[in-house]
Amino acid sequence: LAQKLGSREMEVLGGLCRGLANKEIARELGLQEVTIKLHVKTLCRKLDAKNRTQAAMIAKEAGIF
């Protein structure tokens, strides 16, 4: 699963798993909030998740975080 994701996507996913908001993840990574939203959308598609919460759950179940 982790192989499918880029390094930036992994960082964003880590933020999701810690329950951070897009704005907080953006601040942490020095990116724009809109960029984080795009990463979240891509993550959901790649992980086959319906939303950010499900994406975080999939990542935790897969043992990525």
Secondary structure, 3 states (H helix, E strand, C coil): CHHHCCHHHHHHHHHHHCCCCHHHHHHHHCCCHHHHHHHHHHHHHHHCCCCHHHHHHHHHHCCCC
